Amino acid sequence: MVTYEARKAAPAVRHHLYVLAEAVPVLAGTARCVLPAAVKEIVRSLDPLPAVVTNGRFDVLAENGAYRDLFRDWHDGRPCVQRNGLWCCLTEPAARDKFPQYEAEMRYMVARLRSAYARYVGDPDWEEDIRRLSNLSSEFARLWALHEVVEPEMRTRTYAHPAAGPLTFTVAELGIPEWTSARIVVYTPADDQSRQRLPLSRPATGEAR
């Protein structure tokens, strides 16, 4: 029988094992900074549209309840220890099944990462993060070796939610003044079916969030 103390300690133990396996990104750049309260309030106010604040490395700096609910089962119910969109996609075995545009989006995200990297060449945190990603994922190493760079653009992404079914979004990025390396990413339902099903991604009434 698993004791309460063991269950309580499980996330810390899992995080420690991830660190030992170099499966957690290095904390760097704006990931160490405190977002202005006004930015956090903007993100919260966008609910029920899922919204998240990320930087050039795809670190999750803040998110609203709709975003947390949408991806709360991304790791099959386990707490997310990466707190980084790119790492979550590359280290989650079921990502391809949950993310139909997986290959195209990974190529896009890695190209975006390389675009941001141009401002941080030689930065120890960035260099270490890229080294660890390359060692962890042969897919990332292959895409990184392409040396592709892209600018931000609106994207259509579909997520196979376990309760709501396939949800298709138009993903748009909003810049933050004085925070050039961070942006607010908003997921807007791309069709009526997704808009009607989106509430099904929220927890049942009374369930802890």
DAPEBEL-V697822 format. One record per pair of residues at least 24 apart in sequence whose C-alpha atoms are under 10 Angstrom apart, sorted by the first residue. I is the first residue (numbers start at 1). J is the second residue. D is the distance in Angstrom with one decimal. If there is no record, write none. Layout:
{{I & J & D} {I & J & D}}
This chain:
{{10 & 79 & 9.9} {11 & 78 & 8.5} {11 & 79 & 7.0} {11 & 80 & 9.2} {11 & 81 & 8.4} {12 & 81 & 9.4} {14 & 78 & 9.6} {14 & 79 & 9.2} {14 & 80 & 10.0} {14 & 81 & 8.2} {15 & 79 & 9.4} {15 & 80 & 9.1} {15 & 81 & 6.1} {15 & 82 & 8.8} {16 & 81 & 9.7} {18 & 81 & 7.9} {18 & 82 & 8.7} {19 & 81 & 9.4} {19 & 82 & 9.7} {21 & 132 & 9.5} {21 & 136 & 8.7} {22 & 129 & 9.3} {22 & 131 & 10.0} {22 & 132 & 6.4} {22 & 133 & 8.4} {22 & 135 & 8.8} {22 & 136 & 7.5} {23 & 81 & 9.0} {23 & 82 & 7.6} {23 & 87 & 7.9} {23 & 88 & 9.6} {23 & 90 & 9.8} {23 & 91 & 7.5} {23 & 129 & 10.0} {23 & 132 & 7.7} {23 & 133 & 7.9} {23 & 135 & 9.7} {23 & 136 & 7.0} {23 & 137 & 9.8} {24 & 80 & 10.0} {24 & 81 & 6.9} {24 & 82 & 5.1} {24 & 83 & 8.4} {24 & 84 & 8.6} {24 & 87 & 7.5} {24 & 88 & 9.3} {24 & 91 & 9.5} {24 & 129 & 8.9} {24 & 132 & 8.8} {24 & 133 & 9.1} {25 & 57 & 9.4} {25 & 59 & 8.5} {25 & 81 & 9.2} {25 & 82 & 6.3} {25 & 83 & 8.2} {25 & 84 & 7.3} {25 & 86 & 9.6} {25 & 87 & 7.2} {25 & 88 & 9.9} {25 & 125 & 9.4} {25 & 126 & 9.6} {25 & 128 & 8.9} {25 & 129 & 6.0} {25 & 130 & 9.0} {25 & 132 & 7.9} {25 & 133 & 8.1} {26 & 59 & 9.7} {26 & 82 & 9.3} {26 & 84 & 10.0} {26 & 124 & 9.8} {26 & 125 & 6.3} {26 & 126 & 7.8} {26 & 127 & 9.7} {26 & 128 & 7.2} {26 & 129 & 5.6} {26 & 130 & 9.3} {26 & 132 & 8.9} {27 & 57 & 9.9} {27 & 59 & 8.4} {27 & 83 & 9.9} {27 & 84 & 10.0} {27 & 125 & 7.3} {27 & 126 & 9.1} {27 & 129 & 8.7} {28 & 57 & 8.8} {28 & 59 & 8.9} {28 & 123 & 9.4} {28 & 124 & 9.1} {28 & 125 & 5.7} {28 & 126 & 7.1} {28 & 129 & 8.9} {29 & 55 & 8.5} {29 & 56 & 9.2} {29 & 57 & 9.0} {29 & 59 & 9.6} {29 & 120 & 9.4} {29 & 123 & 9.5} {29 & 125 & 8.1} {29 & 126 & 8.6} {29 & 181 & 8.8} {30 & 54 & 8.9} {30 & 55 & 6.7} {30 & 56 & 8.8} {30 & 57 & 9.3} {30 & 59 & 8.5} {30 & 61 & 8.1} {30 & 179 & 8.5} {30 & 180 & 9.9} {30 & 181 & 7.3} {30 & 182 & 7.5} {31 & 55 & 7.4} {31 & 56 & 9.8} {31 & 57 & 9.0} {31 & 58 & 9.4} {31 & 59 & 6.4} {31 & 60 & 7.7} {31 & 61 & 6.2} {31 & 62 & 9.9} {31 & 83 & 9.9} {31 & 84 & 9.9} {31 & 182 & 9.4} {32 & 61 & 8.9} {33 & 61 & 8.7} {34 & 61 & 8.5} {34 & 62 & 9.8} {35 & 61 & 7.6} {35 & 62 & 8.1} {35 & 179 & 9.1} {35 & 182 & 9.7} {36 & 179 & 10.0} {39 & 176 & 8.1} {39 & 183 & 9.9} {39 & 184 & 8.6} {40 & 64 & 8.3} {40 & 184 & 9.8} {42 & 184 & 9.1} {43 & 67 & 9.9} {43 & 184 & 7.4} {43 & 185 & 9.0} {43 & 186 & 8.7} {46 & 186 & 8.2} {46 & 187 & 9.8} {47 & 186 & 9.8} {48 & 187 & 9.8} {48 & 188 & 9.5} {48 & 198 & 8.7} {48 & 199 & 8.2} {48 & 202 & 9.5} {49 & 186 & 6.9} {49 & 187 & 6.1} {49 & 188 & 6.1} {49 & 189 & 8.1} {49 & 195 & 9.7} {49 & 198 & 8.9} {49 & 199 & 10.0} {50 & 169 & 9.8} {50 & 171 & 9.8} {50 & 185 & 8.4} {50 & 186 & 6.0} {50 & 187 & 5.3} {50 & 188 & 7.5} {50 & 189 & 9.5} {50 & 198 & 9.6} {51 & 171 & 9.5} {51 & 172 & 9.7} {51 & 173 & 9.6} {51 & 184 & 6.8} {51 & 185 & 5.5} {51 & 186 & 4.4} {51 & 187 & 6.2} {51 & 188 & 9.0} {52 & 173 & 9.6} {52 & 183 & 8.3} {52 & 184 & 5.7} {52 & 185 & 5.3} {52 & 186 & 6.7} {52 & 187 & 8.8} {53 & 173 & 9.3} {53 & 174 & 9.3} {53 & 175 & 9.9} {53 & 176 & 9.5} {53 & 182 & 6.8} {53 & 183 & 5.6} {53 & 184 & 4.5} {53 & 185 & 6.1} {53 & 186 & 8.9} {54 & 83 & 9.8} {54 & 84 & 8.3} {54 & 85 & 8.4} {54 & 173 & 9.7} {54 & 181 & 8.4} {54 & 182 & 5.5} {54 & 183 & 5.8} {54 & 184 & 6.7} {54 & 185 & 7.4} {55 & 84 & 9.5} {55 & 113 & 9.7} {55 & 116 & 9.0} {55 & 179 & 9.0} {55 & 180 & 8.7} {55 & 181 & 5.3} {55 & 182 & 4.1} {55 & 183 & 6.4} {55 & 184 & 9.0} {56 & 109 & 9.8} {56 & 112 & 7.6} {56 & 113 & 6.2} {56 & 114 & 9.0} {56 & 115 & 8.4} {56 & 116 & 5.4} {56 & 117 & 7.7} {56 & 119 & 9.8} {56 & 180 & 9.2} {56 & 181 & 5.6} {56 & 182 & 6.5} {56 & 183 & 8.5} {57 & 84 & 7.7} {57 & 85 & 8.5} {57 & 86 & 7.8} {57 & 87 & 9.5} {57 & 109 & 9.2} {57 & 110 & 9.3} {57 & 112 & 8.6} {57 & 113 & 5.9} {57 & 114 & 9.1} {57 & 116 & 7.4} {57 & 117 & 8.2} {57 & 126 & 8.4} {57 & 129 & 9.2} {57 & 130 & 9.8} {57 & 181 & 9.0} {57 & 182 & 9.3} {58 & 83 & 8.6} {58 & 84 & 5.4} {58 & 85 & 5.3} {58 & 86 & 6.1} {58 & 87 & 8.4} {58 & 88 & 9.9} {58 & 109 & 8.6} {58 & 112 & 9.4} {58 & 113 & 8.0} {58 & 182 & 9.0} {58 & 183 & 9.8} {59 & 83 & 6.0} {59 & 84 & 4.2} {59 & 85 & 6.5} {59 & 86 & 8.1} {59 & 87 & 8.9} {59 & 182 & 9.3} {60 & 84 & 5.4} {60 & 85 & 7.0} {60 & 86 & 10.0} {60 & 182 & 9.8} {61 & 182 & 8.6} {61 & 183 & 9.7} {61 & 184 & 9.7} {62 & 184 & 9.0} {63 & 184 & 9.1} {63 & 185 & 9.3} {65 & 202 & 8.7} {65 & 209 & 8.4} {66 & 187 & 9.6} {66 & 198 & 9.2} {66 & 199 & 9.0} {66 & 201 & 8.2} {66 & 202 & 7.1} {66 & 203 & 9.9} {67 & 186 & 9.0} {67 & 187 & 8.4} {67 & 201 & 9.5} {67 & 202 & 9.5} {68 & 201 & 9.7} {68 & 202 & 9.0} {68 & 209 & 8.6} {69 & 199 & 9.7} {69 & 200 & 9.6} {69 & 201 & 6.2} {69 & 202 & 5.4} {69 & 203 & 6.9} {69 & 209 & 7.8} {70 & 159 & 8.9} {70 & 161 & 7.4} {70 & 162 & 9.8} {70 & 163 & 9.9} {70 & 164 & 9.3} {70 & 167 & 9.7} {70 & 198 & 8.3} {70 & 199 & 9.4} {70 & 200 & 9.2} {70 & 201 & 5.4} {70 & 202 & 7.0} {70 & 203 & 9.4} {71 & 159 & 9.0} {71 & 161 & 8.0} {71 & 162 & 9.9} {71 & 201 & 8.5} {71 & 202 & 9.9} {72 & 161 & 9.7} {72 & 201 & 9.0} {72 & 202 & 9.3} {72 & 203 & 9.5} {72 & 209 & 9.1} {73 & 161 & 8.2} {73 & 162 & 7.7} {73 & 163 & 9.7} {73 & 201 & 9.8} {74 & 98 & 8.0} {74 & 159 & 9.8} {74 & 160 & 9.8} {74 & 161 & 8.6} {74 & 162 & 9.2} {76 & 162 & 9.6} {85 & 109 & 9.2} {86 & 110 & 8.0} {86 & 113 & 9.1} {86 & 133 & 9.5} {86 & 140 & 9.6} {87 & 133 & 7.8} {87 & 136 & 9.7} {87 & 137 & 9.5} {87 & 140 & 9.8} {90 & 133 & 8.6} {90 & 136 & 8.6} {90 & 137 & 6.8} {90 & 138 & 9.7} {90 & 139 & 8.1} {90 & 140 & 7.6} {91 & 133 & 9.6} {91 & 136 & 8.2} {91 & 137 & 7.8} {95 & 159 & 9.6} {95 & 160 & 9.8} {96 & 160 & 9.9} {97 & 159 & 9.0} {97 & 160 & 7.6} {98 & 158 & 8.3} {98 & 159 & 5.7} {98 & 160 & 4.8} {98 & 161 & 7.2} {98 & 162 & 8.7} {98 & 165 & 10.0} {98 & 166 & 8.8} {99 & 157 & 7.8} {99 & 158 & 6.2} {99 & 159 & 5.1} {99 & 160 & 6.4} {99 & 161 & 9.3} {99 & 166 & 9.3} {100 & 157 & 8.0} {100 & 158 & 6.3} {100 & 159 & 7.0} {100 & 160 & 7.7} {100 & 166 & 9.3} {101 & 156 & 8.8} {101 & 157 & 6.7} {101 & 158 & 7.0} {101 & 159 & 8.8} {102 & 157 & 9.0} {102 & 158 & 9.3} {102 & 159 & 9.8} {103 & 139 & 9.7} {105 & 155 & 8.9} {105 & 156 & 9.6} {105 & 157 & 8.2} {106 & 139 & 9.0} {106 & 140 & 8.2} {106 & 143 & 8.2} {107 & 139 & 9.5} {107 & 140 & 8.6} {107 & 142 & 9.7} {107 & 143 & 6.3} {107 & 144 & 8.7} {107 & 146 & 9.4} {107 & 148 & 8.5} {107 & 149 & 9.8} {107 & 150 & 9.9} {108 & 143 & 9.4} {108 & 148 & 8.7} {108 & 149 & 8.4} {108 & 150 & 7.3} {108 & 151 & 9.4} {108 & 152 & 9.3} {108 & 153 & 9.9} {108 & 155 & 9.8} {109 & 143 & 9.7} {109 & 149 & 9.4} {109 & 150 & 8.8} {109 & 152 & 9.7} {110 & 140 & 7.4} {110 & 141 & 9.6} {110 & 143 & 6.6} {110 & 144 & 6.4} {110 & 145 & 9.9} {110 & 146 & 9.5} {110 & 147 & 9.1} {110 & 148 & 7.9} {110 & 149 & 8.1} {110 & 150 & 9.2} {111 & 143 & 7.9} {111 & 144 & 7.5} {111 & 146 & 8.6} {111 & 147 & 7.3} {111 & 148 & 5.0} {111 & 149 & 4.4} {111 & 150 & 5.6} {111 & 151 & 8.6} {112 & 148 & 8.3} {112 & 149 & 5.9} {112 & 150 & 5.5} {112 & 151 & 6.7} {112 & 152 & 7.4} {113 & 144 & 8.9} {113 & 148 & 9.4} {113 & 149 & 7.9} {113 & 150 & 8.9} {114 & 144 & 7.5} {114 & 146 & 9.9} {114 & 147 & 7.2} {114 & 148 & 7.1} {114 & 149 & 5.9} {114 & 150 & 8.4} {115 & 147 & 9.2} {115 & 148 & 8.1} {115 & 149 & 5.1} {115 & 150 & 6.5} {115 & 151 & 7.5} {115 & 152 & 9.8} {116 & 149 & 8.8} {116 & 150 & 9.6} {116 & 151 & 9.6} {116 & 181 & 7.9} {117 & 149 & 9.8} {118 & 149 & 9.7} {119 & 181 & 9.7} {155 & 187 & 9.7} {156 & 187 & 9.3} {156 & 188 & 9.5} {156 & 189 & 9.5} {156 & 190 & 7.6} {157 & 187 & 8.9} {157 & 189 & 9.7} {157 & 190 & 8.9} {158 & 189 & 9.7} {158 & 190 & 9.3} {158 & 194 & 9.4} {161 & 197 & 9.8} {161 & 198 & 9.4} {161 & 200 & 9.1} {161 & 201 & 7.1} {162 & 200 & 9.6} {162 & 201 & 8.3} {163 & 197 & 9.1} {163 & 198 & 9.7} {163 & 199 & 10.0} {163 & 200 & 6.4} {163 & 201 & 6.3} {163 & 202 & 9.1} {163 & 203 & 9.8} {164 & 194 & 8.6} {164 & 196 & 9.4} {164 & 197 & 5.6} {164 & 198 & 6.6} {164 & 199 & 7.8} {164 & 200 & 5.0} {164 & 201 & 5.5} {164 & 202 & 9.0} {165 & 194 & 8.8} {165 & 197 & 7.6} {165 & 198 & 9.1} {165 & 200 & 8.7} {165 & 201 & 8.8} {166 & 193 & 9.1} {166 & 194 & 7.4} {166 & 197 & 8.6} {166 & 198 & 9.6} {167 & 191 & 8.7} {167 & 193 & 7.9} {167 & 194 & 4.9} {167 & 195 & 8.1} {167 & 196 & 9.6} {167 & 197 & 7.3} {167 & 198 & 7.1} {167 & 201 & 9.5} {168 & 192 & 9.7} {168 & 193 & 8.7} {168 & 194 & 5.9} {168 & 195 & 8.7} {168 & 198 & 9.6} {169 & 194 & 7.6} {169 & 195 & 9.0}}
